[in-house]
Amino acid sequence: MENFNVAILGCGTVGSGVAKILLDMNHELVDRSGKKITLVKIVDLFPAKSASAYNLPLNLFCGGGKDLTPAEASQYIDEIIADQSIDLIVETIGGTGDFLFKVFIDALQAGKPVVTANKAMLAERGSAIFETSNANGAMLGFEAAVCGAIPVIRAISDGFAGDKVVEISGIMNGTSNYILTKMQDEGLDFDTALKMAQEAGYAEADPTLDVSGGDAGHKLCLLIKLAYGVEVDYNHLLIEGIQNIKKEDIDFANELGCNIKLICYARKMNGKIYAAVKPMMVKYDNLLSKVSGATNCVKLENKYTGHHMFVGKGAGSLETAGSIVSDIVFAAKYGYSKKMNAESDFELVDPDNFEFPYNITFSTADYPGITGLVTTAIGDELINIETVSHNRHGSNKTLFSLATMPCTLAQIKRAIGRIRAKAPNVLLDEPVILPILK
Ligand code: HSE
């Protein structure tokens, strides 16, 4: 039987999970791939510590058990790339730095498949990496990079190869969803819920990428590339996080029959693509509103096969590793690269000009006629109001929100401009504008 040898670069949470599954499943993987898949090498800066922490055989680690300097690790990685007997590299180091970027390029140039969970690298610097993969026919596996355990990459690229994705909507960051669920279910404020997410081991010590929408944005860029064949520049994607969501926003959402979720959204219409990561008010009868805790969910609307939902774990050692191993089996079995073509002539819709029903929450001075002033400005911009909430009166201020029929953000911004022009000090805070997802 043909051998298929694998090396892992980086043995942290995910890399160790890959090692465990490869060691545990070696018999099953033979049946599934037709090859003897063997983990032959691991490069890690701290072999003894990692081997003991994750209960892995020390003899798999390069360097005979002693800690490696970065230069030594780099030397071992070069040797692995050049080694004809190693068939595939798993990259689980993480980050977007130049050193790692070069590892991707060098390995793919050498014709070696690379499998990774590194969404940040692929979303921010993926162009050259995908090009090198295509040019050299070396597979780049990234099932684990989008929603950890959920096989959404394979579903779009293979399962729906005979279809077109019209709309993607999903919850792709478990930490944010955990926080929003705690705020919703237990009435906690953002900071307390974030602390709980950190204590539960979901949020990173620096949770910025999670709560700012950046991590979800990386995943959306990859899904857009896969679904629509276009490369959306991560830095140009509209990304808003959940840091400013307050308890009162959740109350207003509930009043409207919605939960607030951090939604990754993309829709292709008439050759144009609208894409954004934003907190949205999701109607209770949209199943995304029911996805709670750290769970991820991707919803697809396809042209021919209709609606589909994929729900599962978006993070975790073995959960993410399972997707990496599935890419390894795919590479061993088929050994070819699926081309990831990128169209260059497409237009990203200006987010200000895309229509959604919106909910706008106003915090204003409290005096007779204030609701009229605000709603008149909205009407003057030809925005049709669907409902206006109860006013919540505080000391000298009132909070109220209104839900609109589909309109653009540009119209809403102009209406707010009208309010400010008419009564300069009446708005006490920036209005909170959230799309409503039906
Ligand atoms: N930190 C991410 C999450 C998982 O909370 O979903 C890795 O992208």
Boltz pocket constraint, residues with backbone or C-beta under 6 A from the ligand:
constraints:
  - pocket:
      binder: B
      contacts: [[A, 145], [A, 172], [A, 173], [A, 174], [A, 175], [A, 176], [A, 202], [A, 203], [A, 210], [A, 215], [A, 294], [A, 314], [A, 315]]
      max_distance: 6.0
